[in-house]
Amino acid sequence: MKKFEIWCEGFSVTGNIGKAFLMDIVEAESFDEAVKKYSESHGNSIDMNRFGAGRHSNWGCEPFDNEADARKSFG
């Protein structure tokens, strides 16, 4: 198994701004499995495949497996 970083992208909506942040580091076979494990251990907080196969949502923000991609939108 491999350790995956799960980064949540930043956002800007109705005057509220949030920067990208590291959600957790999870051991799994794939990034999708890591996100699923994270979600299950946090009250199913991730909407799996919301943006299409393999693209998930955390309150409308997409999780990524690296900081650079997570920071592309709103830092």
HELIX and SHEET records of a PDB file:
HELIX    1   1 PHE A   31  SER A   41  1                                  11    
HELIX    2   2 GLU A   67  ALA A   70  1                                   4    
SHEET    1   A 3 PHE A  21  ALA A  28  0                                        
SHEET    2   A 3 LYS A   2  CYS A   8 -1                                        
SHEET    3   A 3 PRO A  63  PHE A  64 -1                                        
SHEET    1   B 2 PHE A  11  VAL A  13  0                                        
SHEET    2   B 2 ASN A  16  GLY A  18 -1                                        
END                                                                             
